[in-house]
Amino acid sequence: MIYLANALSLNMFNHITSSFKINVKPISTDEASTILKSTKFTSVIGHADMANILTNMLGVNITSNRITLNINPGDTLIIAQYIGPRLPEGTTTLPENATIKFYYITIEI
């Protein structure tokens, strides 16, 4: 399964009972867009404003979906890490001096 999220937490792995390895690879906005356009994915972006920004940035419809995520070995996670000031309510574009960095994450046991 492929997930799009805006954060990574160890709570996402609390159901795994053995050692595991998290592989993190920085990717470009274009790479993230290409991956998401070419496959079925589940959004776990919890805030509508962030979902709107990502929709505009990636050219893919991103829905707001506040769920508890339990990542399993073999799953892929694309993280859209927001860096910047608090988002103004209702925004659809990044504020000045803000950026989003993308990471491609896989899990191995």
N, C-alpha and C positions, 0 to 999 in steps of 0.2 A: 504494500500500500504506500502511496505517496501522499504526504501531508505538507501543507503550507502553513507556517506558523510565524509569529513575530517574537518568539522567545523559546528558550530551551531551559528546562528545569529537570533536576534529578528526580522530582516527583513523577515525571513521565516514565521512569524506569523502575519504580518501587515494587512492581510485581515480578521483576526478573530476579531470580534467587541465586544465580551464579555470576562469576566475573564476566564482564563484557567490555568491549572496546568501542569507543565513539570515534568515528572518522569524520573529520571536518575539513572541507575544501571550500575556500572562497571561490565564488563564481560571479560573473558579471550579470548585470541586469538583463542583457540580451540572452545569456545562457539560461537564466531563470525563466524568462519568457518562453524560450524555445521548449524547454522541458515541460512547462505547464500547458502549453498549447498542444503538445504532442501526446499527452496521456491524461487519463482520468485521475483526478486528485481530490483530496478532501481539504477544504479550508478549515483551519482552526484559529483564524484571526478573530479575536474576541470583540474588537471595536469597529463599529461601522465606518468611522472616519478613516481608519487605517485601511480597511477593505476598499474604500473608495479611492484612496491614494494609490494603492497597489493595482487596482483595476485600470486606472489611467496610466500608470507607469509601465505595466506589463502587457497591456492590450488583451487581457484575459478577464472574464467576469469573476471577481473574487467576492464571495458572500461573507458576511459576518456570521460566525458560527462559534458560540461560546460553549465548548464542551471540555470534558476531562479527557486528556489524551494518554493512552497507554501504548508506548512504542514497543514493537516487537522486533526481534532479530529479523533482518530481511526488509524491514520497512525503510523508507527514505523520507527524510525531512528536509524541506527547503525553508530556511529561516530568513525572514526579511527583518533585519535588525535596524530599527529606527535609531538614529543618533541626532539629537537636536532638542530644541525647546519643546515644552508641552504643546501638543497640537491644539489649535483653536477649534472649538466645537463647530462642526459642519464643514470642515475643510475638505477639499478634494485634491489639493496639490501640496507639495512639501513647502513648509515655511522657509524663508530666507535662512541660509546657513545651516540647513538640515540636510541629511542624507539618509539613504537606506543602503546597507550593505547586505549582500546575499551570501548564504552559505549552504552547501550541499552536504548533508549529514547522513551517514549510514551507521548501522549498529552491527557488530559482530560478537558472537559468543565463542 
